Amino acid sequence: MAQPLRFRRSNESWTPGRVREELLADLDANIGAAATSPWYRPPSGYAARRFEMDNGDVALFAYREDGDGAYWLGNTETPSVLWRTEKESFTEAPFDVSRWAQRELLAGLHEEATWLADYTYLSWFFLPVLCSKDGRETTRTFFREHAAGFPDADRDAALGFYDDFLKTGVFEEYRHVMAGKLGTSEYLDLTRTAAAMGEFDAAWLLAESGYDVTPEIEVTTGHSLDFRAERAGESDAHLVEVTRPLPVDERSAGTPAAAVRDTVATKTDGQLAKHGGGATLLVDCSSFPDDDWRALLAEEPDVQHRPAVVFRVRPSGRVEGYAKGAVPLDLDFDLDR
């Protein structure tokens, strides 16, 4: 499976002739390609070319006009001359090069997927996967046809919810990691993509409650928990793990309560068991349709970990849930305990 988009950095000197002979010729011979001027002015001190392949792939190349150094970015095969180059994320690459390349990709994305154009921040945040080699079709389908994992929800309401949340900048520093959780597989796996959005739902809940959220916290057992949550002015930091049960009609469990118990058991028998305690488990049931959620909330079944919060959020921002055990987090909604 290909990874989210990253630049390749060349430390060599480039000229228009070398670009034609070693990049365009390679691409054209293998898959068919044309080189054009970029849609936007390249960064100061750089020349740039845009490569458009016969199969719909796109690549960008910016190289210094007065010295060594160049950056390649594309959702296509990499020309052989660049195979041994170092990779850099959008954040690691020079700011002006990264900004230019992302403008190019965003313009192309919104031309191909006009329905995303109203959600500029969501488009920008998930650009590394929405324009990736293998994942561009599946991730766009997930947002377009499955409302980003919300059942019985209007797509625009769902995308607007995540767009507004990401605008807060909560994950800007961790964009490559968090965007990559959506995956870049050419086959759409709704279980995995919905589970990835469960982490965003949990982070939204924590942020709405006044917590700063840091993802991928390494612990002494050699693995990572999903988040550390901290509040300004408070000395305590809280470790948080997230899980997202499948709705009943997508799994073998016969009831919503069984679906939650089975999913939590998998988490507690594995990652949380290795950690040895001290983490709060957030169980995101946002994939449950209304009837399943009402049945679960009426029963409030126990789960195999304490403290735990079982919750469901809707694109409107409405959130409901219940807690088991002494939850150290002060969450900003009414919890049945």
C-alpha positions as MATLAB code, in Angstrom:
seq = 'MAQPLRFRRSNESWTPGRVREELLADLDANIGAAATSPWYRPPSGYAARRFEMDNGDVALFAYREDGDGAYWLGNTETPSVLWRTEKESFTEAPFDVSRWAQRELLAGLHEEATWLADYTYLSWFFLPVLCSKDGRETTRTFFREHAAGFPDADRDAALGFYDDFLKTGVFEEYRHVMAGKLGTSEYLDLTRTAAAMGEFDAAWLLAESGYDVTPEIEVTTGHSLDFRAERAGESDAHLVEVTRPLPVDERSAGTPAAAVRDTVATKTDGQLAKHGGGATLLVDCSSFPDDDWRALLAEEPDVQHRPAVVFRVRPSGRVEGYAKGAVPLDLDFDLDR';
ca = [
       0.000    0.000    0.000;
       1.383    3.405   -0.971;
       1.906    5.991    1.735;
       0.426    9.497    2.056;
       1.994   11.991   -0.322;
       5.481   13.197    0.530;
       8.104   15.151   -1.333;
      11.286   13.603   -2.662;
      14.274   15.913   -2.220;
      17.077   15.883   -4.756;
      20.360   17.558   -3.810;
      21.610   17.680   -7.387;
      21.615   20.457   -9.972;
      18.799   20.530  -12.544;
      18.254   22.279  -15.874;
      15.289   22.347  -18.275;
      17.144   19.868  -20.500;
      17.756   17.428  -17.685;
      14.110   17.660  -16.620;
      13.030   16.702  -20.142;
      15.584   13.925  -20.551;
      15.466   12.254  -17.131;
      11.972   12.956  -15.821;
       9.592   13.529  -18.714;
      11.194   10.918  -20.981;
      11.061    8.303  -18.207;
       7.396    8.985  -17.411;
       6.331    9.221  -21.034;
       8.013    5.947  -21.945;
       6.381    4.069  -19.070;
       2.862    5.483  -18.755;
       2.522    8.394  -21.153;
       3.080   11.923  -19.896;
       3.151   15.585  -20.857;
       5.025   18.429  -19.138;
       3.264   21.769  -18.750;
       3.731   25.002  -16.884;
       2.449   24.914  -13.296;
      -0.909   26.494  -12.586;
       0.574   28.798   -9.946;
       3.762   30.813   -9.883;
       6.568   28.692   -8.400;
       8.485   29.870   -5.330;
      11.042   32.616   -5.758;
      14.333   31.209   -7.043;
      12.728   28.040   -8.409;
      11.655   26.868  -11.837;
       8.862   24.321  -11.952;
       7.062   21.868  -14.214;
       3.751   20.078  -13.887;
       3.536   16.532  -15.260;
       0.156   15.156  -16.328;
       0.010   11.449  -17.073;
      -2.292    9.655  -19.495;
      -3.775    7.644  -16.609;
      -4.770   10.769  -14.628;
      -1.734   10.879  -12.341;
      -0.137   14.241  -11.595;
       3.352   15.206  -10.439;
       5.119   18.466   -9.650;
       8.815   19.287   -9.826;
      10.456   22.472   -8.559;
      14.199   23.013   -8.895;
      16.522   25.840   -7.938;
      17.566   27.975  -10.873;
      20.900   29.079   -9.430;
      22.191   26.034   -7.571;
      21.568   22.526   -6.316;
      18.277   21.310   -4.912;
      14.888   20.176   -6.190;
      11.581   18.773   -4.925;
       9.374   16.146   -6.559;
       5.784   15.425   -5.490;
       3.358   13.150   -7.259;
       0.779   10.385   -7.077;
       2.458    8.484   -9.864;
       5.510    6.300  -10.353;
       8.785    7.930   -9.377;
      11.323    8.404  -12.188;
      14.332    6.188  -11.622;
      16.735    9.104  -11.196;
      14.856   10.043   -7.994;
      14.568    6.585   -6.445;
      17.299    7.079   -3.838;
      16.261   10.534   -2.725;
      15.109   11.431    0.782;
      11.414   11.908    1.553;
       9.926   14.923    3.344;
       6.392   15.677    4.509;
       4.588   18.895    3.644;
       5.805   20.313    6.941;
       9.407   19.186    6.549;
       9.846   20.623    3.047;
      10.636   24.353    2.679;
       7.540   26.401    3.424;
       7.386   28.222    0.090;
       7.818   25.005   -1.906;
       5.226   23.190    0.183;
       2.699   26.034   -0.053;
       3.079   26.220   -3.843;
       2.702   22.470   -4.309;
      -0.345   22.291   -2.080;
      -2.025   25.133   -3.996;
      -1.465   23.140   -7.190;
      -2.884   19.950   -5.706;
      -5.848   21.626   -4.035;
      -6.844   23.324   -7.284;
      -6.727   19.984   -9.071;
      -8.629   18.239   -6.282;
     -11.431   20.791   -6.317;
     -11.619   20.624  -10.096;
     -12.042   16.844   -9.942;
     -14.204   16.760   -6.790;
     -16.220   19.971   -6.868;
     -18.292   18.825   -3.872;
     -15.168   19.226   -1.694;
     -14.570   22.839   -2.672;
     -16.735   24.218    0.152;
     -14.630   22.364    2.723;
     -11.266   23.925    2.086;
      -9.730   23.094    5.455;
     -10.795   19.461    5.401;
      -9.498   19.247    1.822;
      -6.179   20.778    2.844;
      -5.771   18.649    5.964;
      -6.432   15.336    4.204;
      -4.624   16.342    1.006;
      -1.825   13.778    1.584;
      -4.399   10.976    1.249;
      -7.025   12.605   -0.988;
      -4.321   13.001   -3.651;
      -2.294    9.878   -2.851;
      -1.403    7.245   -5.423;
      -3.604    4.403   -4.174;
      -5.988    6.149   -1.812;
      -7.322    9.074   -3.780;
     -10.433    7.276   -5.060;
     -11.245    5.390   -1.853;
     -10.839    8.355    0.494;
     -12.933   10.587   -1.737;
     -15.605    7.872   -1.894;
     -15.575    7.588    1.891;
     -16.270   11.297    2.291;
     -18.660   11.585   -0.665;
     -20.807    8.463   -0.320;
     -20.457    7.504    3.338;
     -20.591   10.926    5.042;
     -17.198   10.307    6.668;
     -18.662    7.440    8.699;
     -21.778    9.111   10.101;
     -24.874    6.918    9.562;
     -28.085    8.510    8.331;
     -26.347   11.868    8.037;
     -26.258   14.483    5.329;
     -22.850   14.511    3.665;
     -22.560   18.273    3.815;
     -23.363   18.310    7.523;
     -20.737   15.633    8.188;
     -18.014   17.327    6.162;
     -18.886   20.684    7.675;
     -18.509   19.209   11.158;
     -14.968   17.989   10.495;
     -14.057   21.091    8.501;
     -15.007   23.339   11.424;
     -13.128   21.131   13.889;
      -9.931   21.001   11.867;
     -10.035   24.783   11.383;
      -9.247   25.107   15.071;
      -5.724   23.917   14.254;
      -5.916   21.096   16.769;
      -3.825   18.740   14.631;
      -1.791   21.056   12.413;
       1.466   19.990   14.040;
       0.525   16.325   13.588;
      -1.156   16.580   10.219;
       0.844   13.928    8.368;
       0.263   11.345   11.108;
      -3.431   12.073   11.621;
      -4.329   12.426    7.937;
      -2.471    9.202    7.231;
      -4.725    7.298    9.627;
      -7.422    7.426    6.953;
      -5.231    5.164    4.851;
      -4.172    5.044    1.214;
      -5.510    1.682    0.083;
      -7.010    1.310   -3.386;
      -9.790   -0.795   -1.816;
     -12.227    0.966    0.488;
     -12.299   -0.594    3.957;
     -15.188    1.108    5.739;
     -14.311   -0.528    9.039;
     -10.823    0.949    9.053;
     -11.748    4.381    7.678;
     -14.627    4.777   10.138;
     -12.352    3.693   12.982;
      -9.874    6.367   11.950;
     -12.581    9.020   12.160;
     -13.379    7.734   15.652;
     -10.079    9.252   16.760;
     -11.153   12.591   15.332;
     -14.496   12.309   17.144;
     -12.725   11.612   20.423;
     -10.327   14.489   19.849;
     -13.292   16.787   19.121;
     -14.905   15.730   22.394;
     -11.701   16.433   24.315;
     -11.102   19.758   22.583;
     -14.696   20.875   23.196;
     -14.064   20.119   26.866;
     -11.039   22.415   26.949;
      -8.241   19.887   26.569;
      -5.146   20.218   24.407;
      -4.697   16.955   22.549;
      -1.409   15.330   21.543;
      -1.622   12.132   19.456;
       0.486    8.960   19.411;
       1.880    8.917   22.940;
       4.643    6.365   23.383;
       4.502    4.474   26.668;
       7.034    2.313   28.468;
       5.627   -0.921   27.080;
       6.924    0.023   23.635;
       3.611    0.875   21.979;
       1.539    4.044   21.672;
      -1.760    5.238   23.079;
      -3.946    7.482   20.984;
      -3.822   10.760   22.939;
      -2.537   12.743   25.862;
      -5.090   15.298   27.063;
      -4.021   18.324   29.103;
      -5.656   21.527   30.258;
      -3.858   24.818   30.629;
      -3.264   25.579   34.284;
      -3.759   21.982   35.387;
      -0.839   19.747   36.333;
      -2.458   16.424   35.454;
      -2.155   14.898   31.983;
      -4.467   12.079   30.972;
      -3.733    9.180   28.638;
      -6.608    8.281   26.334;
      -7.231    5.313   24.085;
     -10.061    5.257   21.522;
     -12.069    2.421   20.020;
     -15.057    2.464   17.678;
     -17.511   -0.462   17.563;
     -19.159   -1.436   14.308;
     -22.942   -1.123   14.172;
     -24.837   -4.369   14.605;
     -25.690   -4.803   10.921;
     -21.976   -4.810   10.017;
     -20.752   -7.396   12.530;
     -21.670  -10.765   13.962;
     -22.658   -9.343   17.363;
     -26.421   -9.543   17.693;
     -27.078   -6.470   19.839;
     -25.552   -3.015   20.273;
     -24.462   -3.959   23.790;
     -22.653   -7.058   22.488;
     -20.984   -4.990   19.771;
     -19.607   -2.585   22.377;
     -18.505   -5.316   24.770;
     -16.767   -7.303   22.006;
     -14.902   -4.277   20.694;
     -13.777   -3.136   24.127;
     -12.687   -6.678   25.003;
     -10.452   -6.749   21.936;
      -8.845   -3.488   23.011;
      -8.422   -4.446   26.670;
      -7.050   -7.906   25.882;
      -4.430   -6.319   23.666;
      -3.093   -2.784   23.807;
      -4.579   -1.699   27.138;
      -3.614   -4.946   28.830;
      -0.001   -4.349   27.834;
      -0.150   -0.793   29.144;
      -1.210   -1.967   32.571;
      -3.785    0.652   33.484;
      -3.974    4.401   33.860;
      -5.649    5.192   30.535;
      -9.208    6.337   29.957;
     -10.992    4.477   27.171;
     -13.279    6.492   24.900;
     -15.726    4.249   23.030;
     -17.012    6.146   19.994;
     -20.403    4.845   18.918;
     -20.940    7.523   16.278;
     -21.291    4.769   13.662;
     -24.468    3.519   15.385;
     -27.796    4.503   13.801;
     -30.425    6.083   16.035;
     -32.264    2.867   17.025;
     -29.093    1.033   18.026;
     -27.833    3.980   20.024;
     -31.134    4.440   21.880;
     -31.107    0.746   22.807;
     -27.528    0.993   24.041;
     -28.166    4.159   26.038;
     -31.206    2.597   27.692;
     -29.166   -0.418   28.789;
     -25.806    1.270   29.524;
     -23.965   -2.057   29.452;
     -20.757   -2.478   31.386;
     -17.487   -2.711   29.489;
     -14.257   -4.552   30.223;
     -12.269   -1.453   31.131;
     -12.546    1.314   33.679;
     -12.555    4.237   33.442;
     -14.459    4.340   30.165;
     -16.782    6.751   28.395;
     -19.218    5.409   25.814;
     -20.417    8.267   23.611;
     -22.012    9.192   20.306;
     -21.628   12.502   18.480;
     -23.698   13.779   15.598;
     -22.661   16.307   12.910;
     -24.809   18.914   14.668;
     -22.467   18.710   17.655;
     -24.994   16.918   19.829;
     -23.294   14.360   22.038;
     -24.661   11.779   24.462;
     -23.051    9.042   26.493;
     -22.460    7.298   29.763;
     -19.439    6.544   31.934;
     -18.146    3.499   33.766;
     -15.730    3.983   36.609;
     -14.180    7.173   37.974;
     -13.426    9.124   34.804;
     -10.663   11.681   35.467;
     -11.599   13.764   32.441;
     -14.018   16.642   32.873;
     -16.043   16.257   29.694;
     -18.320   19.027   28.568;
     -21.602   17.132   28.345;
     -23.934   15.322   30.702;
     -22.768   11.785   31.408;
     -24.996    9.155   32.925;
     -22.747    7.478   35.523;
];
